[in-house]
Amino acid sequence: IDSLLDSAKYGTYHIANQGGCTRAEYVQAIVQGFGLDTAIKKVDSSHFPRKAPVPNCEILTSLNLEHAGLPLLPPWQESLSLYIRTVASLVQG
């Protein structure tokens, strides 16, 4: 975000980690990252009704950031792993 603010390049930017996954893959990565023995059951979106319609694919890309020549965020797996390590270290004290 600092690079974007310092760039004087204006507009709307979606800034998201690189890559994509399903919600089940994301939850599975969290469960594995914390070393939990929890089964994940893949289900379709009809199990999570919403008041507003949403697209079938909600993966964001940082296309405008890339076109501006600004640094992209790392893959989501790397950032999730860093987050899990941070949370685990806080919990362990």
Beta strands, then each sheet from edge to edge (+ up, - down):
end
